[in-house]
Amino acid sequence: MVKLTMIARVTDGLPLAEGLDDGRDLKDIEIYKQQVKALFKNLTTRQNEPSRMSIETAFPLTLELSYIIEGRVCYLTMCDRSYPKKLAFQYLEDLKNEFERVNGAQIETAARPYAFIKFDTFIEKTKKLYQDTRTQRNIAKLNDELYEVHQIMTRNVQEVLGVGEKLDQVSEMSSRLTSESRIYADKARDLNRQELHECF
């Protein structure tokens, strides 16, 4: 279940939008919000952060932060650890696409926190679509992931088989070279013997 969603500018950590306080069942939601804001500030000072990441939290509940950094913006959500990562990232992708479409031109000029508060409505609507992992829509998204994993595994197996064929070719060439080098060594020995006989 999605507990918290925040969007911030990466260059300075400025919060741009936040889902309405859907973490009402979390008594320490303010602690989590402070941790998320600290993470945003931390991202501004680091170079080459992964563009997608999940981070497990331990106190006071076991939750998982997932984020996507796209260009100048970080899209972050906090979910129960049992919530599928694929759905968390798909949820963030949906937010990212709409946020960029609606507010992309104004991201750099935003001067105050939560400048895009109207986007909260879209966050709430989208979150409702992703709350229940058993809906037909979300099951289809998870099945898509299984299909993608299957395709990747199939490609990897084919690549391994291709590598195996190449290894067979290299082994064959190596055997041929070994055989030809023996023939060359035998001919060289024969030539040396002939030369020694001619000298005496």
TORKOL-4160 file (C-alpha; in steps of 0.2 Angstrom, whole numbers, padded with zeros to 4 digits, m for minus):
200
<pt num="1" X="0000" Y="0000" Z="0000"/>
<pt num="2" X="0006" Y="0017" Z="m0005"/>
<pt num="3" X="0009" Y="0028" Z="0011"/>
<pt num="4" X="0018" Y="0044" Z="0005"/>
<pt num="5" X="0022" Y="0052" Z="m0011"/>
<pt num="6" X="0033" Y="0067" Z="m0014"/>
<pt num="7" X="0041" Y="0076" Z="m0029"/>
<pt num="8" X="0056" Y="0087" Z="m0027"/>
<pt num="9" X="0068" Y="0096" Z="m0038"/>
<pt num="10" X="0085" Y="0088" Z="m0038"/>
<pt num="11" X="0096" Y="0103" Z="m0040"/>
<pt num="12" X="0091" Y="0110" Z="m0023"/>
<pt num="13" X="0079" Y="0098" Z="m0014"/>
<pt num="14" X="0064" Y="0110" Z="m0016"/>
<pt num="15" X="0048" Y="0100" Z="m0013"/>
<pt num="16" X="0037" Y="0103" Z="m0028"/>
<pt num="17" X="0022" Y="0092" Z="m0024"/>
<pt num="18" X="0016" Y="0079" Z="m0011"/>
<pt num="19" X="0001" Y="0067" Z="m0010"/>
<pt num="20" X="m0011" Y="0072" Z="0003"/>
<pt num="21" X="m0007" Y="0065" Z="0019"/>
<pt num="22" X="m0012" Y="0047" Z="0015"/>
<pt num="23" X="0000" Y="0041" Z="0029"/>
<pt num="24" X="m0014" Y="0044" Z="0042"/>
<pt num="25" X="m0012" Y="0027" Z="0049"/>
<pt num="26" X="0007" Y="0030" Z="0052"/>
<pt num="27" X="0008" Y="0039" Z="0068"/>
<pt num="28" X="0026" Y="0044" Z="0064"/>
<pt num="29" X="0023" Y="0051" Z="0047"/>
<pt num="30" X="0032" Y="0068" Z="0051"/>
<pt num="31" X="0048" Y="0058" Z="0055"/>
<pt num="32" X="0046" Y="0049" Z="0038"/>
<pt num="33" X="0043" Y="0066" Z="0029"/>
<pt num="34" X="0059" Y="0073" Z="0037"/>
<pt num="35" X="0069" Y="0058" Z="0032"/>
<pt num="36" X="0062" Y="0060" Z="0014"/>
<pt num="37" X="0067" Y="0079" Z="0014"/>
<pt num="38" X="0084" Y="0074" Z="0020"/>
<pt num="39" X="0086" Y="0062" Z="0006"/>
<pt num="40" X="0081" Y="0075" Z="m0006"/>
<pt num="41" X="0094" Y="0087" Z="0001"/>
<pt num="42" X="0107" Y="0073" Z="0000"/>
<pt num="43" X="0103" Y="0069" Z="m0018"/>
<pt num="44" X="0108" Y="0087" Z="m0022"/>
<pt num="45" X="0125" Y="0085" Z="m0016"/>
<pt num="46" X="0129" Y="0068" Z="m0024"/>
<pt num="47" X="0134" Y="0065" Z="m0042"/>
<pt num="48" X="0129" Y="0050" Z="m0052"/>
<pt num="49" X="0115" Y="0043" Z="m0041"/>
<pt num="50" X="0106" Y="0029" Z="m0048"/>
<pt num="51" X="0091" Y="0035" Z="m0057"/>
<pt num="52" X="0080" Y="0021" Z="m0049"/>
<pt num="53" X="0082" Y="0014" Z="m0032"/>
<pt num="54" X="0073" Y="0006" Z="m0018"/>
<pt num="55" X="0078" Y="0009" Z="0000"/>
<pt num="56" X="0072" Y="m0001" Z="0015"/>
<pt num="57" X="0068" Y="0009" Z="0031"/>
<pt num="58" X="0068" Y="0000" Z="0048"/>
<pt num="59" X="0061" Y="0012" Z="0061"/>
<pt num="60" X="0048" Y="0013" Z="0067"/>
<pt num="61" X="0039" Y="0002" Z="0054"/>
<pt num="62" X="0047" Y="m0008" Z="0040"/>
<pt num="63" X="0043" Y="0002" Z="0024"/>
<pt num="64" X="0052" Y="0004" Z="0007"/>
<pt num="65" X="0056" Y="0020" Z="m0002"/>
<pt num="66" X="0057" Y="0019" Z="m0020"/>
<pt num="67" X="0062" Y="0034" Z="m0031"/>
<pt num="68" X="0065" Y="0039" Z="m0049"/>
<pt num="69" X="0076" Y="0053" Z="m0054"/>
<pt num="70" X="0072" Y="0060" Z="m0071"/>
<pt num="71" X="0081" Y="0075" Z="m0077"/>
<pt num="72" X="0079" Y="0089" Z="m0063"/>
<pt num="73" X="0066" Y="0080" Z="m0053"/>
<pt num="74" X="0065" Y="0066" Z="m0040"/>
<pt num="75" X="0048" Y="0056" Z="m0039"/>
<pt num="76" X="0048" Y="0046" Z="m0023"/>
<pt num="77" X="0035" Y="0035" Z="m0014"/>
<pt num="78" X="0035" Y="0026" Z="0002"/>
<pt num="79" X="0025" Y="0009" Z="0003"/>
<pt num="80" X="0023" Y="m0006" Z="0014"/>
<pt num="81" X="0038" Y="m0018" Z="0011"/>
<pt num="82" X="0026" Y="m0031" Z="0004"/>
<pt num="83" X="0020" Y="m0019" Z="m0010"/>
<pt num="84" X="0027" Y="m0025" Z="m0027"/>
<pt num="85" X="0042" Y="m0015" Z="m0032"/>
<pt num="86" X="0036" Y="m0016" Z="m0050"/>
<pt num="87" X="0019" Y="m0007" Z="m0046"/>
<pt num="88" X="0029" Y="0006" Z="m0035"/>
<pt num="89" X="0040" Y="0010" Z="m0050"/>
<pt num="90" X="0025" Y="0010" Z="m0062"/>
<pt num="91" X="0016" Y="0022" Z="m0051"/>
<pt num="92" X="0031" Y="0034" Z="m0051"/>
<pt num="93" X="0032" Y="0032" Z="m0070"/>
<pt num="94" X="0014" Y="0038" Z="m0072"/>
<pt num="95" X="0017" Y="0052" Z="m0060"/>
<pt num="96" X="0033" Y="0057" Z="m0069"/>
<pt num="97" X="0025" Y="0057" Z="m0086"/>
<pt num="98" X="0010" Y="0068" Z="m0081"/>
<pt num="99" X="0020" Y="0080" Z="m0070"/>
<pt num="100" X="0033" Y="0083" Z="m0084"/>
<pt num="101" X="0019" Y="0085" Z="m0097"/>
<pt num="102" X="0009" Y="0098" Z="m0086"/>
<pt num="103" X="0023" Y="0107" Z="m0076"/>
<pt num="104" X="0039" Y="0103" Z="m0086"/>
<pt num="105" X="0042" Y="0121" Z="m0092"/>
<pt num="106" X="0040" Y="0128" Z="m0074"/>
<pt num="107" X="0051" Y="0116" Z="m0064"/>
<pt num="108" X="0066" Y="0127" Z="m0064"/>
<pt num="109" X="0057" Y="0143" Z="m0060"/>
<pt num="110" X="0047" Y="0137" Z="m0045"/>
<pt num="111" X="0053" Y="0147" Z="m0030"/>
<pt num="112" X="0043" Y="0141" Z="m0016"/>
<pt num="113" X="0040" Y="0124" Z="m0008"/>
<pt num="114" X="0025" Y="0115" Z="m0015"/>
<pt num="115" X="0023" Y="0127" Z="m0030"/>
<pt num="116" X="0013" Y="0113" Z="m0039"/>
<pt num="117" X="0000" Y="0109" Z="m0026"/>
<pt num="118" X="m0013" Y="0107" Z="m0039"/>
<pt num="119" X="m0004" Y="0091" Z="m0044"/>
<pt num="120" X="m0009" Y="0083" Z="m0028"/>
<pt num="121" X="m0026" Y="0079" Z="m0035"/>
<pt num="122" X="m0018" Y="0069" Z="m0049"/>
<pt num="123" X="m0006" Y="0060" Z="m0036"/>
<pt num="124" X="m0022" Y="0055" Z="m0026"/>
<pt num="125" X="m0031" Y="0048" Z="m0041"/>
<pt num="126" X="m0016" Y="0039" Z="m0047"/>
<pt num="127" X="m0013" Y="0032" Z="m0030"/>
<pt num="128" X="m0031" Y="0025" Z="m0029"/>
<pt num="129" X="m0027" Y="0015" Z="m0045"/>
<pt num="130" X="m0012" Y="0007" Z="m0037"/>
<pt num="131" X="m0018" Y="0004" Z="m0019"/>
<pt num="132" X="m0025" Y="m0013" Z="m0022"/>
<pt num="133" X="m0012" Y="m0025" Z="m0030"/>
<pt num="134" X="m0025" Y="m0038" Z="m0034"/>
<pt num="135" X="m0035" Y="m0027" Z="m0046"/>
<pt num="136" X="m0036" Y="m0033" Z="m0064"/>
<pt num="137" X="m0026" Y="m0018" Z="m0070"/>
<pt num="138" X="m0012" Y="m0021" Z="m0058"/>
<pt num="139" X="m0011" Y="m0039" Z="m0060"/>
<pt num="140" X="m0009" Y="m0036" Z="m0079"/>
<pt num="141" X="0005" Y="m0024" Z="m0075"/>
<pt num="142" X="0014" Y="m0038" Z="m0064"/>
<pt num="143" X="0011" Y="m0051" Z="m0078"/>
<pt num="144" X="0019" Y="m0039" Z="m0090"/>
<pt num="145" X="0034" Y="m0039" Z="m0079"/>
<pt num="146" X="0034" Y="m0058" Z="m0079"/>
<pt num="147" X="0033" Y="m0058" Z="m0098"/>
<pt num="148" X="0048" Y="m0045" Z="m0099"/>
<pt num="149" X="0058" Y="m0056" Z="m0087"/>
<pt num="150" X="0054" Y="m0071" Z="m0097"/>
<pt num="151" X="0060" Y="m0062" Z="m0113"/>
<pt num="152" X="0076" Y="m0056" Z="m0104"/>
<pt num="153" X="0079" Y="m0074" Z="m0098"/>
<pt num="154" X="0076" Y="m0081" Z="m0116"/>
<pt num="155" X="0088" Y="m0068" Z="m0123"/>
<pt num="156" X="0101" Y="m0072" Z="m0110"/>
<pt num="157" X="0099" Y="m0091" Z="m0114"/>
<pt num="158" X="0101" Y="m0087" Z="m0132"/>
<pt num="159" X="0116" Y="m0076" Z="m0129"/>
<pt num="160" X="0124" Y="m0090" Z="m0118"/>
<pt num="161" X="0121" Y="m0103" Z="m0132"/>
<pt num="162" X="0128" Y="m0091" Z="m0145"/>
<pt num="163" X="0143" Y="m0089" Z="m0133"/>
<pt num="164" X="0144" Y="m0108" Z="m0132"/>
<pt num="165" X="0144" Y="m0109" Z="m0151"/>
<pt num="166" X="0158" Y="m0096" Z="m0152"/>
<pt num="167" X="0168" Y="m0106" Z="m0138"/>
<pt num="168" X="0166" Y="m0121" Z="m0149"/>
<pt num="169" X="0173" Y="m0112" Z="m0164"/>
<pt num="170" X="0188" Y="m0105" Z="m0154"/>
<pt num="171" X="0191" Y="m0123" Z="m0147"/>
<pt num="172" X="0191" Y="m0130" Z="m0165"/>
<pt num="173" X="0203" Y="m0116" Z="m0171"/>
<pt num="174" X="0214" Y="m0119" Z="m0156"/>
<pt num="175" X="0215" Y="m0138" Z="m0160"/>
<pt num="176" X="0219" Y="m0134" Z="m0178"/>
<pt num="177" X="0233" Y="m0122" Z="m0173"/>
<pt num="178" X="0240" Y="m0135" Z="m0161"/>
<pt num="179" X="0240" Y="m0148" Z="m0175"/>
<pt num="180" X="0247" Y="m0136" Z="m0188"/>
<pt num="181" X="0261" Y="m0130" Z="m0176"/>
<pt num="182" X="0266" Y="m0149" Z="m0173"/>
<pt num="183" X="0267" Y="m0151" Z="m0192"/>
<pt num="184" X="0277" Y="m0135" Z="m0193"/>
<pt num="185" X="0289" Y="m0141" Z="m0179"/>
<pt num="186" X="0291" Y="m0158" Z="m0187"/>
<pt num="187" X="0296" Y="m0150" Z="m0204"/>
<pt num="188" X="0308" Y="m0138" Z="m0196"/>
<pt num="189" X="0316" Y="m0153" Z="m0187"/>
<pt num="190" X="0317" Y="m0162" Z="m0204"/>
<pt num="191" X="0325" Y="m0146" Z="m0212"/>
<pt num="192" X="0338" Y="m0145" Z="m0198"/>
<pt num="193" X="0343" Y="m0163" Z="m0200"/>
<pt num="194" X="0344" Y="m0161" Z="m0219"/>
<pt num="195" X="0355" Y="m0146" Z="m0217"/>
<pt num="196" X="0366" Y="m0155" Z="m0204"/>
<pt num="197" X="0368" Y="m0169" Z="m0217"/>
<pt num="198" X="0373" Y="m0158" Z="m0231"/>
<pt num="199" X="0386" Y="m0149" Z="m0220"/>
<pt num="200" X="0395" Y="m0166" Z="m0217"/>
